[in-house]
Amino acid sequence: MSDDTTDTVQHRSEIVFLYDAVDANPNGNPLSGANRPRKDPVTEQAVVTDVRLKRYLRDQLEDDGHGVYITSERDEYAKTREEMLKNSLGVTDPEEIDETAFDGFLENAVDARYFGATLSIDTDDDEILDAVEEHLPDHLTGPVQFSPGKSLHPTVENEEYNSLTSVIGTQEGKEQGGFDLDDHRLKYALIGFHGLVDEHGATDTNLTEADVERLDTLCWRAIKNQTVTRSKVGQEPRLYCRVEYADERFHIGGLTHDLDTVEDDEDAREFRNIRDVTLEATAFLDRLDDHAAAIDTVHVAVDSVLDVAADGKSIDLVDELRERLGDDAIHEIDVYEEHEETLA
């Protein structure tokens, strides 16, 4: 951990996050009429929106005891934005509202520090909201953003699930009846997200070094813990890499695009689990090597079952990073040891 994690973020970071899905629907599209998995119609790559990923992260933050503005409200689904804002303020007396209200809100709403928030509200004669309105911006741009995730390969939908039927007994005579579950899943997808932490935007939301370091375990554990519903189970984190840069206003850009699978598209359609996949990291490592002088630290976690190759041979990714960038520049994340320091 950093020496002073309460400081506002000083360095830009670029994130690469890979997780996979086996016989799952990683992100359904309700506009498809059947909540089918989102896919690029040309490349057949699976698509997962940044909104879906952020929901996993917010839910994990809640489970870890942190205050969250855009809550899933698993017990109270009728919460309005105004009610959620009042919860985040942590104030019950309008006389207590002053110019520090914005800082108080950010302290109590960690997701707003990461991803920003829309704060335009309807006061509706509510004394607390009326008092706080002048102290809040209408919109807050988050310094942590992710591009939509895409699988590194073409994907195939499991047609067997599409006609899955559940058989039940009817009331009269207990005769069997059935209904089509209309269940659409992908056989396999290794999904890559690209993220960015903007050190200048961090000053607007009071994003601290501790907040950024929390991401190093949060992303991994969110996929582990928040993908437990029927259509989401079968997803596992495989690679997390946060490249922390030494200089401001610089990042390499698009590092996720430098990762691929060794297999060609036709072979990739036969993927069924992580053991069928070899991650091709030559271009990824070369770009980091080319910009080594601009890199402060690479924070990395790799699943032991992920097979990685570079320059035509199997490699240990962490060892290869150490060899290219130097041991002092690599922080191998111990997710389950380090996350204890990030809890509320």
Secondary structure, 3 states (H helix, E strand, C coil): CCCCCCCECCCCEEEEEEEEEEEECCCEEHHHCCCEECECCCCCEEEECHHHHHHHHHHHHHHCCCCCCCCCCCCCCCCCHHHHHHHHHCCCCHHHCCCCHHHHHHHHCHHHHHHEEECCCCCCCCHHHHHHHHHCCCEEECCEEECCEEEEEECCECHHHHCCEEEEECCCCCCEEEEECCCCCEEEEEEEEEEEECCCCHHHHCCEHHHHHHHHHHHHHHHHHHCCCCCCCCEEEEEEEEEEECCCCCCCCCHHHHCEECCCHHHHCCCCCHHHCEEECHHHHHHHHHCHHHEEEEEEEECCCCEEEECCEEECHHHHHHHHHCHHHEEECCHHHHHHHHCC
